Amino acid sequence: MNASNDTPNQLAGEPDSAWFRRMHAVDRFDERWQTAGDATIAEFLSVEHGNERRSLLIELIKVDMEYRWSRGERMHIEEYLQQFPELGDAFTVPL
């Protein structure tokens, strides 16, 4: 199989559908930020469960932090940990 024909999810060993669902949710979240000036992470998490949900949550947090920091809101990871205990704690949360 030619790696240049693979989608990024195949290279990571992830099923196509999970990767595409996550990217679609992240795109919609980003669009909400752009059009409404704010977005709620929890609203975009309902499409996934288990490890897929956690992967989506991590991607949404990255986008959320980027927008918040760009407008001067210093949202810290500890605040996300309080909202989403499934991330773990300060010692186990992925960087």
MOTAMO-V704049 format. One record per backbone hydrogen bond with DSSP energy under -1.0 kcal/mol. NH is the residue of the N-H (numbers start at 0). CO is the residue of the C=O. Records with the same first field share a line. If there is no record, write none. Layout:
NH=CO ; CO
This chain:
4=1
5=2
10=6
11=7
12=9
13=8
18=14
19=15
20=16
21=17
22=18
23=19
24=20
25=21
26=22
27=23
28=24
29=25
30=26
31=27
32=28
33=29
34=30
35=31
36=32
43=40
44=41
47=44
51=48
53=49
54=50
55=51
56=52
57=53
58=54
59=55
60=56
61=57
62=58
63=59
64=60
65=61
66=62
67=63
68=64
69=65
70=66
71=68
72=67
74=72
78=75
79=75
80=76
81=77
82=78
83=79
86=83
87=84
92=88
